[in-house]
């Protein structure tokens, strides 16, 4: 990150901010770490309130932020811990619906109103009575927030329709890798990764994400039944963990599908670098990390035409209707048989990725919002 001078004017106390993270999915956790690093570099005091396991995984303390353990719960003890952590904050920034709701509870009843910024990284997914509860929580949060930042235009529109007074599109960068300073040569690493996954001499198709219903992996398995007739048979590898693992594994075994579930991995960049295609069959996505990493890595992407995906990738990916296994299979089979088409997508992907905000630009936008909300009112 580019070195910058202190954000605080001489003689003035530094801006004190609290970043609140719930359980935190990978995208929001990585964003908070990147944001904390950039804010600290600019002279801002940052406290990250998150479960201890999130700090262990993302090392907020290692970038100069203070960390306060706050469990992923809205019980009185957790809310009290969050209230204490926010006691001397100039501004509080919550990430995700559950963290935001907990923060609203923690800040309620204070004599001095503390500006609250809320970032919606994705849409909460639920059915039935729980879906109604989530809508209630959304309304409570957006009406209490000073500013709502949405990572896609669709999320900004949703916040406005839900009652947000001020909703804006957020600049959110794909955080850089936190691996070794000199990563292994990709040309040497690629065959090693493919051999480990069992994809030597056959196409490798990568999907990444939690094993939940909205990810559309049931449709991906339907599509895999089509391309298992190819020779050689493409191998689908899904990196992620979640409640549908047992159901998906049973289908893979019963139907003899060329699909492997490899669980949660921390080497996604290496896995994508070894793949021939990246697949994103979701029923809904906001600012997909997989889509961004695939285009950055020069891996052709086939994704569903949902949520924030078209806005994010433009014409740099092949988009198919959600839930259409035949369309997904046809797109994959067509790309595997057309090297020139894959090369065109790689070129377009590199150009599209160059239009996305950098980490510095992301921090600058957030800091401009903070300045706006904490600037002293002019004297009458």
N, C-alpha and C positions, 0 to 999 in steps of 0.2 A: 504494500500500500504506500502511496506517495507520502513522504513526510510533510507535515504541516505544522504551522505554529499554533500556539495555544489559542483556543477559541475565546477565552475569557479576557476582557480588557484588563490592563494593569490596575492593580489595587482592588479588583472586583472578585468576589468569590466565584469559583467555577460553577457552571451549571450542574445541578445534581439531578440525575435521572434514574428511574427504576424501570428495568425491563422485566416484564412478567411473562413467564412461559409455563404452560401446563405440562402434560406428559411430553408434548412437543413432538411432532413428526419430524422426519429428517430435514425437510425443507425449511420449516420455521426455526428449528434449532440451529441449523447452519447459518441462517439469516441473522439470528440474534447474535451469534458469535462474531460474524463479520461486522455487524453494526456496532457491537460493543468495542471491537478492536479499533474501528474507525473513529468512534466518538472519543475513546480514551486518547488516541493519537492527537486529537484536536483539543485536548485539555478539558474534556467533559468528565465529570465523575459518574461512573456507571455502577449500579448494583443490579445483578441479575437474580431474580427470585425464581427458582426452579427446583424440581426434585434433585437430590444429590446425584442420582444416576445420570441425569442430563449433564451436570457439571463434569462428571467423570468421563462421559463420552465426548463432550465438546469443549471442555477445558476453558470455560469462561474466565476463570481465575488467571489462566495462563496468558490472556491478552490484556491483563491489567484491571479487569472488573472485579468488584467484590461479589461474592456469591452468598446468598442466603437460602438455606434449604426450606422450601415450602412444598408440602406434599400436593399431589394432584387430587385435591379434594376441596369441597366447599363447606366442610364442617367448621364449627366455630373455632377450633384450635388453629386450623390452617388459615382461616380468614384473619384471626388475631395476629398470627405471625406475619402475614402480608401487610396488615395495617401498621404494625410496628416498623417494618422495613420501609414503608412509604412515608413515615412520619415527617421526615425533613426533606422530602423530594420537592424539587421545583416543578417536575413533570413526571408523569407515569405513562409508560407505553406498554400495552398488553398485546399479546400475540395469540390469536385463535379464540374461539368462542368461549370455551370453558375457563381459560385463564382470564379473559376479559370480564366474564360474569363474576368470578371470584374477586377481581379488582374493583368492580363496581360496589360489591358488598363491603370491601375493605375501606373504600373511600367515602362511603355514605355517612352522613351525620357529622362530617367535619365542618368546623366553623369557617375555615378558609378553603375555598374551592381550589383543588389542585387540577390543572389541565390533564385530561386523559386522552391519549392517542390510542386508537385500536387499529391493529392491522388484521385484516381477514386474508389469510393465505389460501384458504380453500373453503368450500361449503361443507357444513356438517351433514352427515348422511345418516338417515334413520327412517323407519317405517312406523305406521300406526300411531299409537299414543305418544311414543317417544318423539316422533316427528313434530307433533303439536308442541311438546315441551321445548324442543329446540327453537321453534319459531317464537315462543314466548321469551326465551332467553335472548334471542337475537333482538327483539324489540326493546327489551330492558337495556341491553348493552348499547345499542346505537343511539338511544335517546339520552343516555348518560354521557356518551363520549363527546368530547369537544371536537375531535376530527376522527373520521373513519378512513383508513387507507385500504383500498382493495387492490389485490395483485393483478386483477383483470377488470376489463370494462364491465363484464357481467356481474362481478362481485360489487363493483361501485354502484351499478344500477340497483342491485338487490338491497344494498344498504340504504339507498335513497328511498326506495319503495317501502322499506321497513320503518322509516322514520328518522333517518340520520339528518342532522342539521347541516353537516358539512362532510361530504364524502368525496374523496379524490383518488385518482389512479396513482398507485405507488410505483416508484422505480425500485425494482428488486433484482439484484444481480445474482448470477449463479456464483456462489463463493468458490474461490480457487481451491485446489487440492491442498490437503494438510499432510501429505505423505512426505517421503524423503526429498531432500533438496535436489538430488540428482536421480530421478526415477530410472528404472531399468529401460534399456533400449526396447522400444515397442516391437521392432522387427524380430528381436530374440524372444520377447515375452509372449507374443501372439501364439506361436506354436505350442509353447508350454501350457498356456491357459486352455487352448483348444484340446490338448491331450488330456488335461485334468478333467475337463467336462465331458470327454468322450465324443468330441466332434472332429477328430482327425479324418480327413478325406470326405467330409460331408458338410453341407451348409449349417451354420450356427445362427439361430435366431434368438435374440435376448429380449426378455421382458423383466421389468423391475417394479416392485411395489407390493404393498401389503396384500395378503390373501383375503380380501374382503369382496362382498358382492358387487360393489360399484366399480371394481376394477375390470370386470368383464372377462375374467379368465374362463368362465364356462363357455363363452363364445370362442375364445382362443382354442380351447380343446376341441370344439366342434370343427373349427377350421383345420386343426392338425389332422383330423380324420381324412381331409381332402388331400393334403400334400404328402401324406405317408405313402401315396402311390408313386411318388417321384423316385428316381434312381440317380444318385444316392438319396436316401431319405433325410430331409432336413431335421435337425434336432432343435427343439424348443427348450430353452433353459429359463426358468422363472426364479429370480432372486427375491425373496421376501418371506415374511412369516405372517400368520394370522389365523382367524377362526375357521377358514374354509380348507385348511391344509388336508385334513382327513378326507373330506368329501372329494377334493380334487385328486388326491393320491389314489383313492378308490377307483375313480373313473379312469385314470391313466393306466392302472393295472388291469382293470376289467376289460377295457377296450383296446389294450395293446398300443397306446398312443406314444409317439416319439417325443415325449416331454419329460423333463427332469425338474423337480423342485429342490432347490439347493439351500433354502433357508435365507436368513438375513446375512448379508455380506458387507464388508467394509472396503472391498476392492472393486467397486462398480466400474470405475474408470477403466481398469484393466480388462474386466469382463466385456465391456462395450467395445474396447479397442480390438478385441479378438473376434467380434461378431461380424456377420455378413449383413444382417438387418437388425434393426431395433423395432419392437412391436409395442404399441400402446392401445389396447382394446377397450379402454375404460368407457363406462357409461357417463362419467363426468370427470373432468379435470380442470383445475385452475391453471396456474403457471407451472406446468409439469417439469420437474427436475430431470426426469428421464429424457424428455424431448430436448431440453437444452443440452444435456450431456451428450446425447447422440449427435446432434448437429455440430457441437464443438469437436467431437471426436471424428467427424467425417463418416459417420455410419448412416446409411439411408434409413429413413424412418417411415413406418406405416402406422398411422394413428387414426382414431375415430374423430369424426367431425363434431366435437362437442365442447361445451364450456369455453375456456380460454385458449384451446389448442389452435384454431384457425388464426386468431389474432397473434399468437406467439410465433408460429412457424411460417405463416404466409404460404407461398408456393414451394417451400423447401422440403415438403414431405408429401407423401401420398395419403390422402384423407379418404376414409370410407365411412359409411353410415354406422352408427352405434347399433350393436345387436345383430349385424348382418354377417354371419360366418362365411357365406359364400363370397361376398364382396371382399372380405379380409383375405380369404384363401386365394382368390383370383389375383389380388394385388401382390401378394407374396410370391406366388408362382410366376407371375409376369416379371417381377423384378429379378428373381433368381435366374431367369432365362434371358435377361437383357442387360449385359454389363454397361452398355452405353447409357441406358436409362438410370442405372445406379450412379454412374459417374456424374450425370447431370444433377442428380439430387445432392450429391456430395458438394459440388460447386455452389449450388444454390444455398445449401446449408451453411457453408462458410460465410457467404455474403449476409445471410439472415442473422447469423450469430453476431456478426460485427455491428449490427444495429441495436443490440440489447445493451442496457445500461451496465456500466462497470461498477465494481464495489465502491470506488471513490464517488461516483455519481450518485449511487444509492445513499451513501452516508450524507452527501451534501444536500440531497433533497429532504431527507428526514431532519437534518439539522436546521434547514430553513423553516420547516414547520415548527420545530421547537422554538426557534427565535421568535416567530410570529406569535406563539402562544404565551411566551414568558416575557416579552418585551414590556417594560414599564409603560403605563399609560401616561401620555403627555399631561403636564400640569395645565389646568384651566387658565 
